[in-house]
Amino acid sequence: MAYTEIAQIKGDPQKYRLSSQIKKYSLRDVGFVESESGKFQLERALDPSSPYNQGFKFKMTVDSELKKFKMATTTANGIREVDVHQGKDVETHLEQLNYILDNLIEREIIEKC
């Protein structure tokens, strides 16, 4: 998956872009980890009962210039992108995903297009 200015979660019609107010310290505050190359990465489990359960994950990476990003919901190992709008426990996964996305919007990291 390539870095883009506008991204969306597989199966979701809503599109997002990075906020014009994004700051590096805001990324760190919500749990992004800065890599050696300067990229910021966030991984969150979509199982609200335990962050350690094997399930779906939300992954987001912001480039070092804070201009482009990518985000996806993936399998537990993070290799394959999945559509959390289908399958079992859809409501639970969507509730957790929406909580994460709302937090990113509230912290002025992303915004809806």
N, C-alpha and C positions, 0 to 999 in steps of 0.2 A: 504494500500500500504506500503510495507516494504522499509527500507533504502537499497540502493544498491550502488555499485561503478559505474555502468553504468545504465543510465535511458533514456527513450525516451517518447515523447508525443504521446498519443493515436492517431493512424492514420498516424503518420509520421515515415518514415523509418530511419530518421537520429537519431543516438544515441549520447549521451553526457556523459562526465565524469567530475568530478571536476578537475580544473586546479591544477597542482603541485605548482603554484605560489599563490594560494588562501591565503588571509589574512583576519582576523576578521575585520579590519578597512575597507577593500574593501567591505565586505558584508554590513557594516553599511552605507557606502557612497552611495550605490545604493538603500537603503531603507529596508534592512533586519532588523528585530526586534529580539533582543535576548530574549528568554524566560527565566524563572526562572531556568529551567533545563540546560540552556546553548545552546539550539538549536537555530538556526537562521531561521526565517520564513519571506517569501516574498509573498505578494498577490497583483496582479495587474489586473485591469479590462481590458478586451479586446475590449472595446468600445472606440475608439479614440475621439469621440465627447464629452464624459463625463465619468469621472471615477466613477460617482455615479449611472449611469444607471444600471438597473437590466439586466444582460447578463452573458456572460461567463467570467471566471476568470482564470488567470494563477497563480498557487500556487507552491512554491518551499520551501523545508525545508532541511537544512544542519545540520548534527549531530554536537554535541559539539566538537568533535575531528577533524572536517573538513576532514573526510575521506569518509563518505557515505552521500547520499542525496536521495531525491525523488522529482519529479516534475510532475505536471499534469495540464490539463485544466479541469475546473469543472463548474458546474452550478453556478448561482449567490449565492446560499446559501453555496456553497463549499462542499456539501455532495457527489454528484454524478459526477464521471469522465465522460467527454464527448469528442467526436471527433469533433473538430472545422473545420475539412476538409470536413464536410458534412453539409447540411442544408442551411438556408438562410444567407446572408451576409458573405459568406465564404471568399471572398477576403479581406474584411475589417478586419475580425478577424485574418486572417493569416498575414496580413500586421502588425498589432499591435503585434501579438505573435512574429513574426520574428524580429521586432524592439527590443522587450524585450530580446530575446535570443541573438541577436547581441550585445546588450549593456553588457550582462553578459559575453560574449566571449571577448569583447574589454577590460573589466575590469579584465580579467584573473580570473574569478570565475568558469566558465565552459569552456570546449573545446570539439570540435567534435571528435568522435572516428573514 
